[in-house]
């Protein structure tokens, strides 16, 4: 949970038009709370089922034989983490505040860890595709798989450490008869901690990951276009779709976070700018939170190998079910024949 979300629960802000000194009202520019709550509930149901299926197929059917599958597994775990927080977000936007500080910290921590880990795992997948297709490092085999496991553990540690400051300061704070889950920073240091949070999110998402992702896929597409290898083309289709959707869902949010940072330096701090930025934050944050149910859809429609594995498993279960039903019917028929003979 971030500053933008908690600020939007207010109806007035401390921005004034100099000539009139009237408060800048922005509460009417947020999305309808009932609509947001319904969106979060639907996303929770779809994301829970979809990501559990992904984890099951990767672990039981496809197995973790490649670095790509390790990345996909960890990305599904990151999405599932965000999914599990959505019911609490749905309650929160409806005004059903959970007064326990522990729950507030949990919501904040899940959001932050999911944010950082999701971005870093998408970046890792892009680097993996770059190394495999451009530099042909797939020949390293088991060694690359070990590297993938180690890097994944490092990413989870980095994500948790990056989320810790916000978790530590998160608390249910009552101001102006409104109770909100927000950062309860030490006196006089709120400005510094807000800047630290915004800079951390923007540095990871916009200034490090996005350029790396762009470079990797530009080089990959150049190689694929030259070789015209259909197998390579299919190999990057799934990852490219995941990265593209991730950028669409998360980059707008990070741009708005950057604009919020400018406001901390008294730039774009007019009433009109504040109204538009807070409205954009409300919209982009909601869109970003819904991303956790999108990857299963991508797997289903784009991931040919994944789709075949899932179809194969379901086919086996259907065959087993039919055999079981057929056996049960024959068994019942035999029992009836035996009873009739005895009579």
PAVEX-169174 format. One record per residue (C-alpha): residue number from 0; residue in three letters; x, y, z. Coordinates in steps of 0.5 Angstrom, whole numbers, plus 500, padded with zeros to 3 digits. Layout:
residues N
+-----+------+-----+-----+-----+
!  nr ! rest !  px !  py !  pz !
+-----+------+-----+-----+-----+
! NUM !  ALA !   X !   Y !   Z !
...
+-----+------+-----+-----+-----+
//
This chain:
residues 343
+-----+------+-----+-----+-----+
!  nr ! rest !  px !  py !  pz !
+-----+------+-----+-----+-----+
!   0 !  UNK ! 500 ! 500 ! 500 !
!   1 !  UNK ! 503 ! 507 ! 498 !
!   2 !  UNK ! 502 ! 514 ! 500 !
!   3 !  UNK ! 497 ! 515 ! 494 !
!   4 !  UNK ! 492 ! 510 ! 496 !
!   5 !  UNK ! 492 ! 513 ! 503 !
!   6 !  UNK ! 492 ! 520 ! 501 !
!   7 !  UNK ! 486 ! 519 ! 496 !
!   8 !  UNK ! 482 ! 517 ! 502 !
!   9 !  UNK ! 481 ! 524 ! 504 !
!  10 !  UNK ! 477 ! 529 ! 501 !
!  11 !  UNK ! 481 ! 535 ! 502 !
!  12 !  UNK ! 488 ! 536 ! 501 !
!  13 !  UNK ! 493 ! 542 ! 504 !
!  14 !  UNK ! 494 ! 545 ! 497 !
!  15 !  UNK ! 491 ! 552 ! 496 !
!  16 !  UNK ! 489 ! 557 ! 491 !
!  17 !  UNK ! 493 ! 563 ! 493 !
!  18 !  UNK ! 488 ! 568 ! 491 !
!  19 !  UNK ! 482 ! 565 ! 495 !
!  20 !  UNK ! 486 ! 561 ! 500 !
!  21 !  UNK ! 480 ! 555 ! 499 !
!  22 !  UNK ! 482 ! 548 ! 500 !
!  23 !  UNK ! 483 ! 544 ! 494 !
!  24 !  UNK ! 477 ! 538 ! 494 !
!  25 !  UNK ! 479 ! 532 ! 490 !
!  26 !  UNK ! 475 ! 526 ! 494 !
!  27 !  UNK ! 470 ! 526 ! 488 !
!  28 !  UNK ! 475 ! 524 ! 483 !
!  29 !  UNK ! 477 ! 517 ! 485 !
!  30 !  UNK ! 474 ! 511 ! 483 !
!  31 !  UNK ! 467 ! 509 ! 486 !
!  32 !  UNK ! 469 ! 504 ! 492 !
!  33 !  UNK ! 464 ! 499 ! 490 !
!  34 !  UNK ! 466 ! 498 ! 483 !
!  35 !  UNK ! 474 ! 498 ! 486 !
!  36 !  UNK ! 471 ! 493 ! 491 !
!  37 !  UNK ! 468 ! 489 ! 486 !
!  38 !  UNK ! 474 ! 489 ! 481 !
!  39 !  UNK ! 478 ! 486 ! 487 !
!  40 !  UNK ! 474 ! 481 ! 488 !
!  41 !  UNK ! 473 ! 478 ! 481 !
!  42 !  UNK ! 481 ! 479 ! 480 !
!  43 !  UNK ! 482 ! 475 ! 487 !
!  44 !  UNK ! 478 ! 469 ! 484 !
!  45 !  UNK ! 481 ! 469 ! 477 !
!  46 !  UNK ! 488 ! 470 ! 480 !
!  47 !  UNK ! 487 ! 465 ! 486 !
!  48 !  UNK ! 485 ! 459 ! 481 !
!  49 !  UNK ! 489 ! 461 ! 475 !
!  50 !  UNK ! 496 ! 462 ! 479 !
!  51 !  UNK ! 495 ! 456 ! 483 !
!  52 !  UNK ! 494 ! 452 ! 476 !
!  53 !  UNK ! 500 ! 455 ! 474 !
!  54 !  UNK ! 504 ! 453 ! 480 !
!  55 !  UNK ! 501 ! 446 ! 479 !
!  56 !  UNK ! 503 ! 445 ! 472 !
!  57 !  UNK ! 510 ! 448 ! 473 !
!  58 !  UNK ! 512 ! 443 ! 479 !
!  59 !  UNK ! 508 ! 437 ! 477 !
!  60 !  UNK ! 508 ! 437 ! 469 !
!  61 !  UNK ! 513 ! 441 ! 466 !
!  62 !  UNK ! 518 ! 441 ! 472 !
!  63 !  UNK ! 524 ! 446 ! 473 !
!  64 !  UNK ! 528 ! 444 ! 468 !
!  65 !  UNK ! 530 ! 451 ! 465 !
!  66 !  UNK ! 532 ! 457 ! 468 !
!  67 !  UNK ! 526 ! 460 ! 464 !
!  68 !  UNK ! 521 ! 455 ! 468 !
!  69 !  UNK ! 524 ! 458 ! 475 !
!  70 !  UNK ! 523 ! 465 ! 473 !
!  71 !  UNK ! 516 ! 463 ! 471 !
!  72 !  UNK ! 515 ! 459 ! 478 !
!  73 !  UNK ! 517 ! 465 ! 482 !
!  74 !  UNK ! 513 ! 470 ! 478 !
!  75 !  UNK ! 507 ! 466 ! 479 !
!  76 !  UNK ! 509 ! 466 ! 487 !
!  77 !  UNK ! 509 ! 474 ! 487 !
!  78 !  UNK ! 502 ! 474 ! 483 !
!  79 !  UNK ! 499 ! 469 ! 488 !
!  80 !  UNK ! 502 ! 474 ! 494 !
!  81 !  UNK ! 499 ! 480 ! 491 !
!  82 !  UNK ! 492 ! 476 ! 490 !
!  83 !  UNK ! 492 ! 474 ! 497 !
!  84 !  UNK ! 492 ! 481 ! 499 !
!  85 !  UNK ! 486 ! 483 ! 495 !
!  86 !  UNK ! 480 ! 481 ! 499 !
!  87 !  UNK ! 483 ! 486 ! 504 !
!  88 !  UNK ! 484 ! 491 ! 499 !
!  89 !  UNK ! 476 ! 490 ! 497 !
!  90 !  UNK ! 474 ! 491 ! 505 !
!  91 !  UNK ! 479 ! 497 ! 505 !
!  92 !  UNK ! 476 ! 501 ! 499 !
!  93 !  UNK ! 469 ! 500 ! 502 !
!  94 !  UNK ! 471 ! 503 ! 509 !
!  95 !  UNK ! 471 ! 497 ! 513 !
!  96 !  UNK ! 477 ! 499 ! 516 !
!  97 !  UNK ! 481 ! 493 ! 520 !
!  98 !  UNK ! 484 ! 497 ! 526 !
!  99 !  UNK ! 489 ! 492 ! 528 !
! 100 !  UNK ! 496 ! 495 ! 526 !
! 101 !  UNK ! 499 ! 488 ! 524 !
! 102 !  UNK ! 494 ! 487 ! 518 !
! 103 !  UNK ! 496 ! 494 ! 516 !
! 104 !  UNK ! 503 ! 492 ! 516 !
! 105 !  UNK ! 501 ! 485 ! 512 !
! 106 !  UNK ! 497 ! 489 ! 507 !
! 107 !  UNK ! 503 ! 494 ! 506 !
! 108 !  UNK ! 508 ! 489 ! 506 !
! 109 !  UNK ! 505 ! 484 ! 501 !
! 110 !  UNK ! 504 ! 490 ! 496 !
! 111 !  UNK ! 511 ! 492 ! 497 !
! 112 !  UNK ! 514 ! 485 ! 496 !
! 113 !  UNK ! 509 ! 483 ! 490 !
! 114 !  UNK ! 511 ! 490 ! 487 !
! 115 !  UNK ! 519 ! 489 ! 487 !
! 116 !  UNK ! 519 ! 482 ! 486 !
! 117 !  UNK ! 514 ! 482 ! 480 !
! 118 !  UNK ! 519 ! 487 ! 477 !
! 119 !  UNK ! 525 ! 484 ! 478 !
! 120 !  UNK ! 523 ! 477 ! 476 !
! 121 !  UNK ! 520 ! 480 ! 469 !
! 122 !  UNK ! 527 ! 483 ! 468 !
! 123 !  UNK ! 530 ! 476 ! 470 !
! 124 !  UNK ! 526 ! 473 ! 465 !
! 125 !  UNK ! 528 ! 478 ! 459 !
! 126 !  UNK ! 536 ! 477 ! 461 !
! 127 !  UNK ! 535 ! 470 ! 461 !
! 128 !  UNK ! 532 ! 470 ! 454 !
! 129 !  UNK ! 537 ! 475 ! 452 !
! 130 !  UNK ! 543 ! 470 ! 454 !
! 131 !  UNK ! 539 ! 464 ! 451 !
! 132 !  UNK ! 538 ! 467 ! 444 !
! 133 !  UNK ! 543 ! 472 ! 443 !
! 134 !  UNK ! 549 ! 469 ! 446 !
! 135 !  UNK ! 547 ! 461 ! 446 !
! 136 !  UNK ! 548 ! 460 ! 453 !
! 137 !  UNK ! 543 ! 455 ! 454 !
! 138 !  UNK ! 549 ! 450 ! 453 !
! 139 !  UNK ! 551 ! 451 ! 460 !
! 140 !  UNK ! 544 ! 447 ! 462 !
! 141 !  UNK ! 544 ! 445 ! 469 !
! 142 !  UNK ! 549 ! 451 ! 471 !
! 143 !  UNK ! 544 ! 456 ! 469 !
! 144 !  UNK ! 539 ! 453 ! 472 !
! 145 !  UNK ! 543 ! 453 ! 479 !
! 146 !  UNK ! 544 ! 460 ! 477 !
! 147 !  UNK ! 537 ! 462 ! 476 !
! 148 !  UNK ! 535 ! 459 ! 483 !
! 149 !  UNK ! 541 ! 463 ! 487 !
! 150 !  UNK ! 538 ! 469 ! 483 !
! 151 !  UNK ! 531 ! 468 ! 485 !
! 152 !  UNK ! 533 ! 467 ! 492 !
! 153 !  UNK ! 537 ! 474 ! 492 !
! 154 !  UNK ! 531 ! 477 ! 489 !
! 155 !  UNK ! 526 ! 475 ! 494 !
! 156 !  UNK ! 531 ! 478 ! 499 !
! 157 !  UNK ! 532 ! 484 ! 496 !
! 158 !  UNK ! 524 ! 485 ! 495 !
! 159 !  UNK ! 523 ! 484 ! 503 !
! 160 !  UNK ! 529 ! 488 ! 505 !
! 161 !  UNK ! 526 ! 494 ! 500 !
! 162 !  UNK ! 519 ! 493 ! 503 !
! 163 !  UNK ! 521 ! 493 ! 510 !
! 164 !  UNK ! 521 ! 501 ! 511 !
! 165 !  UNK ! 514 ! 501 ! 509 !
! 166 !  UNK ! 512 ! 495 ! 513 !
! 167 !  UNK ! 516 ! 498 ! 520 !
! 168 !  UNK ! 512 ! 505 ! 519 !
! 169 !  UNK ! 505 ! 502 ! 517 !
! 170 !  UNK ! 500 ! 503 ! 522 !
! 171 !  UNK ! 492 ! 505 ! 523 !
! 172 !  UNK ! 492 ! 512 ! 524 !
! 173 !  UNK ! 486 ! 517 ! 525 !
! 174 !  UNK ! 486 ! 524 ! 523 !
! 175 !  UNK ! 480 ! 528 ! 522 !
! 176 !  UNK ! 475 ! 523 ! 524 !
! 177 !  UNK ! 478 ! 518 ! 519 !
! 178 !  UNK ! 482 ! 512 ! 520 !
! 179 !  UNK ! 487 ! 510 ! 515 !
! 180 !  UNK ! 493 ! 505 ! 514 !
! 181 !  UNK ! 499 ! 509 ! 512 !
! 182 !  UNK ! 506 ! 511 ! 514 !
! 183 !  UNK ! 506 ! 513 ! 521 !
! 184 !  UNK ! 513 ! 516 ! 520 !
! 185 !  UNK ! 518 ! 519 ! 526 !
! 186 !  UNK ! 517 ! 526 ! 527 !
! 187 !  UNK ! 520 ! 531 ! 522 !
! 188 !  UNK ! 522 ! 525 ! 518 !
! 189 !  UNK ! 516 ! 524 ! 514 !
! 190 !  UNK ! 518 ! 528 ! 508 !
! 191 !  UNK ! 525 ! 524 ! 507 !
! 192 !  UNK ! 522 ! 517 ! 508 !
! 193 !  UNK ! 516 ! 519 ! 503 !
! 194 !  UNK ! 522 ! 521 ! 498 !
! 195 !  UNK ! 526 ! 514 ! 499 !
! 196 !  UNK ! 520 ! 510 ! 498 !
! 197 !  UNK ! 518 ! 514 ! 491 !
! 198 !  UNK ! 526 ! 514 ! 489 !
! 199 !  UNK ! 526 ! 506 ! 491 !
! 200 !  UNK ! 520 ! 504 ! 487 !
! 201 !  UNK ! 522 ! 509 ! 481 !
! 202 !  UNK ! 529 ! 507 ! 481 !
! 203 !  UNK ! 528 ! 499 ! 480 !
! 204 !  UNK ! 522 ! 500 ! 476 !
! 205 !  UNK ! 523 ! 506 ! 471 !
! 206 !  UNK ! 531 ! 507 ! 471 !
! 207 !  UNK ! 534 ! 500 ! 472 !
! 208 !  UNK ! 529 ! 494 ! 470 !
! 209 !  UNK ! 525 ! 498 ! 464 !
! 210 !  UNK ! 532 ! 500 ! 460 !
! 211 !  UNK ! 534 ! 493 ! 461 !
! 212 !  UNK ! 528 ! 490 ! 459 !
! 213 !  UNK ! 528 ! 494 ! 453 !
! 214 !  UNK ! 535 ! 493 ! 451 !
! 215 !  UNK ! 534 ! 485 ! 452 !
! 216 !  UNK ! 528 ! 485 ! 447 !
! 217 !  UNK ! 531 ! 489 ! 442 !
! 218 !  UNK ! 537 ! 485 ! 441 !
! 219 !  UNK ! 533 ! 478 ! 441 !
! 220 !  UNK ! 528 ! 481 ! 436 !
! 221 !  UNK ! 534 ! 483 ! 432 !
! 222 !  UNK ! 537 ! 476 ! 432 !
! 223 !  UNK ! 530 ! 472 ! 431 !
! 224 !  UNK ! 528 ! 477 ! 425 !
! 225 !  UNK ! 535 ! 475 ! 422 !
! 226 !  UNK ! 535 ! 468 ! 423 !
! 227 !  UNK ! 527 ! 467 ! 422 !
! 228 !  UNK ! 527 ! 461 ! 426 !
! 229 !  UNK ! 520 ! 459 ! 428 !
! 230 !  UNK ! 522 ! 455 ! 434 !
! 231 !  UNK ! 526 ! 461 ! 437 !
! 232 !  UNK ! 520 ! 465 ! 435 !
! 233 !  UNK ! 515 ! 461 ! 439 !
! 234 !  UNK ! 520 ! 461 ! 445 !
! 235 !  UNK ! 520 ! 468 ! 446 !
! 236 !  UNK ! 513 ! 469 ! 445 !
! 237 !  UNK ! 510 ! 467 ! 452 !
! 238 !  UNK ! 516 ! 471 ! 455 !
! 239 !  UNK ! 515 ! 477 ! 451 !
! 240 !  UNK ! 507 ! 477 ! 452 !
! 241 !  UNK ! 508 ! 477 ! 459 !
! 242 !  UNK ! 513 ! 483 ! 459 !
! 243 !  UNK ! 509 ! 487 ! 455 !
! 244 !  UNK ! 503 ! 486 ! 459 !
! 245 !  UNK ! 507 ! 488 ! 465 !
! 246 !  UNK ! 510 ! 494 ! 462 !
! 247 !  UNK ! 502 ! 496 ! 460 !
! 248 !  UNK ! 500 ! 495 ! 467 !
! 249 !  UNK ! 506 ! 498 ! 472 !
! 250 !  UNK ! 509 ! 503 ! 468 !
! 251 !  UNK ! 503 ! 508 ! 468 !
! 252 !  UNK ! 503 ! 507 ! 476 !
! 253 !  UNK ! 511 ! 508 ! 476 !
! 254 !  UNK ! 510 ! 515 ! 472 !
! 255 !  UNK ! 505 ! 517 ! 477 !
! 256 !  UNK ! 509 ! 516 ! 483 !
! 257 !  UNK ! 515 ! 520 ! 479 !
! 258 !  UNK ! 510 ! 526 ! 479 !
! 259 !  UNK ! 508 ! 525 ! 486 !
! 260 !  UNK ! 516 ! 525 ! 488 !
! 261 !  UNK ! 516 ! 532 ! 484 !
! 262 !  UNK ! 510 ! 534 ! 488 !
! 263 !  UNK ! 515 ! 533 ! 494 !
! 264 !  UNK ! 519 ! 538 ! 491 !
! 265 !  UNK ! 514 ! 543 ! 491 !
! 266 !  UNK ! 513 ! 542 ! 483 !
! 267 !  UNK ! 506 ! 541 ! 480 !
! 268 !  UNK ! 504 ! 543 ! 487 !
! 269 !  UNK ! 498 ! 547 ! 484 !
! 270 !  UNK ! 491 ! 545 ! 486 !
! 271 !  UNK ! 489 ! 543 ! 479 !
! 272 !  UNK ! 495 ! 539 ! 478 !
! 273 !  UNK ! 494 ! 535 ! 485 !
! 274 !  UNK ! 487 ! 533 ! 483 !
! 275 !  UNK ! 489 ! 530 ! 476 !
! 276 !  UNK ! 495 ! 527 ! 479 !
! 277 !  UNK ! 491 ! 524 ! 485 !
! 278 !  UNK ! 486 ! 521 ! 480 !
! 279 !  UNK ! 491 ! 518 ! 476 !
! 280 !  UNK ! 494 ! 515 ! 482 !
! 281 !  UNK ! 487 ! 512 ! 484 !
! 282 !  UNK ! 486 ! 509 ! 477 !
! 283 !  UNK ! 494 ! 507 ! 475 !
! 284 !  UNK ! 494 ! 503 ! 482 !
! 285 !  UNK ! 488 ! 499 ! 481 !
! 286 !  UNK ! 490 ! 497 ! 474 !
! 287 !  UNK ! 497 ! 495 ! 477 !
! 288 !  UNK ! 493 ! 491 ! 482 !
! 289 !  UNK ! 489 ! 487 ! 477 !
! 290 !  UNK ! 495 ! 485 ! 474 !
! 291 !  UNK ! 496 ! 479 ! 478 !
! 292 !  UNK ! 491 ! 475 ! 475 !
! 293 !  UNK ! 493 ! 477 ! 467 !
! 294 !  UNK ! 499 ! 472 ! 467 !
! 295 !  UNK ! 495 ! 466 ! 467 !
! 296 !  UNK ! 491 ! 468 ! 461 !
! 297 !  UNK ! 497 ! 469 ! 457 !
! 298 !  UNK ! 499 ! 462 ! 459 !
! 299 !  UNK ! 493 ! 460 ! 456 !
! 300 !  UNK ! 492 ! 463 ! 450 !
! 301 !  UNK ! 500 ! 465 ! 448 !
! 302 !  UNK ! 504 ! 459 ! 452 !
! 303 !  UNK ! 503 ! 453 ! 447 !
! 304 !  UNK ! 508 ! 449 ! 451 !
! 305 !  UNK ! 504 ! 450 ! 457 !
! 306 !  UNK ! 497 ! 449 ! 454 !
! 307 !  UNK ! 499 ! 443 ! 451 !
! 308 !  UNK ! 502 ! 440 ! 458 !
! 309 !  UNK ! 495 ! 443 ! 461 !
! 310 !  UNK ! 491 ! 439 ! 456 !
! 311 !  UNK ! 495 ! 433 ! 457 !
! 312 !  UNK ! 494 ! 433 ! 464 !
! 313 !  UNK ! 486 ! 434 ! 464 !
! 314 !  UNK ! 486 ! 429 ! 458 !
! 315 !  UNK ! 489 ! 424 ! 463 !
! 316 !  UNK ! 484 ! 425 ! 468 !
! 317 !  UNK ! 478 ! 425 ! 464 !
! 318 !  UNK ! 480 ! 418 ! 461 !
! 319 !  UNK ! 481 ! 416 ! 468 !
! 320 !  UNK ! 475 ! 418 ! 470 !
! 321 !  UNK ! 471 ! 415 ! 465 !
! 322 !  UNK ! 475 ! 408 ! 466 !
! 323 !  UNK ! 473 ! 409 ! 474 !
! 324 !  UNK ! 466 ! 410 ! 472 !
! 325 !  UNK ! 466 ! 405 ! 467 !
! 326 !  UNK ! 469 ! 400 ! 472 !
! 327 !  UNK ! 463 ! 402 ! 477 !
! 328 !  UNK ! 458 ! 401 ! 472 !
! 329 !  UNK ! 460 ! 394 ! 471 !
! 330 !  UNK ! 461 ! 392 ! 478 !
! 331 !  UNK ! 454 ! 394 ! 479 !
! 332 !  UNK ! 452 ! 390 ! 473 !
! 333 !  UNK ! 455 ! 384 ! 476 !
! 334 !  UNK ! 453 ! 385 ! 483 !
! 335 !  UNK ! 446 ! 385 ! 480 !
! 336 !  UNK ! 447 ! 379 ! 476 !
! 337 !  UNK ! 450 ! 375 ! 482 !
! 338 !  UNK ! 443 ! 377 ! 486 !
! 339 !  UNK ! 439 ! 375 ! 481 !
! 340 !  UNK ! 442 ! 368 ! 480 !
! 341 !  UNK ! 442 ! 367 ! 487 !
! 342 !  UNK ! 434 ! 368 ! 487 !
+-----+------+-----+-----+-----+
//
